[in-house]
């Protein structure tokens, strides 16, 4: 399962700005995606480590898509604020 990270175009940013905001301090925690998630980081830096050994890093300004069924560990190295949408 692959995590997709890209720089969004203006239309994608406007679309994500209608979504709820999630915030989290520096921390490490496990997570399982029961459905796909798309998020746009407003602030912060994160490295996500997948069960298959893949590690993906992203930060402010990145649009990230997590696939359904992904099991991973989040390491937040700078506090995060992000817009998010499931499904």
N, C-alpha and C positions, 0 to 999 in steps of 0.2 A: 504494500500500500504506500502510495506516495503522497507526501504533503506538497502542495503547490504554493510557491511564493512568487509574487510579482508586484511590480509597481502599477497601481491602478490608474486608469484614465479618469478624467474629470467626471464622467457619467457614473462610473462605479463609486467614486467618492460620494457624490450627491446621493446615490441610492443607499449606501451604507450609513450615511448621516441620519437616516430615518430610523435606524435600529437602536435597541437598548445599548447602554454602556456598562461594561464590566471592569472592575478595578481590583488589583491584587498587589500586595507588597512583595518584596524579594522573598522567594521561597522555592521549595522543591516539593512536588507532589505528583502522584500518579493520576492518569485520566483515561477513561474509555469512551469512545465516541459511538453512541447508539444510533446516531444519525449524522449526516454531514454537517460541518460547521464552516461558515465563511466569516472571517473577521478582518477588520481594518485597524491596525495599531495606531493609536493617537500618540501614545508615549510608551517608552520602555524598551527593554531588550529581553529576548527569550531564546533559549535553546530547548528544542524538543527532541528527546531520544526515543526512538521506536524500538519495539521488541526485536526487529530484524537487525538492529545495530545502526541503522541510519540516524544521523543527527542533523537537524535542520535549525539554523539560527535566523532570526528575523527581528525587526525593530520598527520604530516609528515610521509611518508612511507605507509599510508593506501590507498588501492584501494577501491573506493566507486562507487556503482551503484545506480542511482536514477531512479525509474520507470516512464514511461509515465503517465501523468495525475496528478502527485503529485503537490500539492500546499503546500508551506512551507515558513518558515521564516529562513533566514540564520543569525547567529550571529558569526561574525569573531572576535575572541579574540586575535589572533596573526596574522599579515599579511600573506596572502596566495599567494603561487605560486603553480599552478597545471597544469599537462597535462590533456587535456580533449578531449572527442570524443562523439558526438551525434549520435543517431541512433542505 
